Amino acid sequence: MHASALPTISDLGGLVAYLFSNPYLFISSTTVMTSGLLIGAMVVSVTPVRSTMLGHVAPTLAVILAYFGLGSFVLSTEILLRFHASIPYETEVQFVSGIGHLAVALVGLAVILPSVRHRTSREWLWAHTAALCYWTFQIAVLTPPWFAFQGQRDLVMNVALVLLVAAAAINLALWGTHTAKRI
């Protein structure tokens, strides 16, 4: 019998059943909200007033998606490297999920790319400021369940918050430079 690389109906059914029985491996409020932003951008991109509507939010959405994709991928890589020896299957599942989150972010960035061209530094600074607020809320209030994988919540939370503070400091310095240039 010849094995096929294409998934069967049973394979797809098994995947859906696995997703519903293990939702925290793949889906969190962060994933839902950020994917919702992406879906909204995709819907807006096909409307007649897309240039106006998407034009206002595209830079912020681009920064949010970049942080989402890179952050998910980095965390899934950390999980894989740190825990693979003791729990290979679970870490591989998390890694594949991280790749999936990165892919969603890249698709979103590709969709909004035409709307982020030719932006001013001021627009990008505002976008980064808004994205930092979004991610601070996501991390501090909603805390993605991946953070708690194998009891590492405190470590991952502290690293994420330090990175947000560093990004905010850079953002603040860039605002200072931008303001100084205008004077």
Buried (B, 14 or more C-beta within 10 A) or exposed (E): EEEEEEEEEEEEEEEEEEEEEEEEBBBBEBBEBBBEBBEBBBEBBEEEEBBEBBBEBBBBBBBBBBBBBBBBBBBBBBBBEBBBEEBEEBBBBBBBBBBBBBEBBEBBBEBBEEBBEEBEEEBBBBBBBBBBEBBBEBBEEEBBBBBBBEEBBEEBBEBBEEBBEEBBEEBEEBBEEBEEEEE
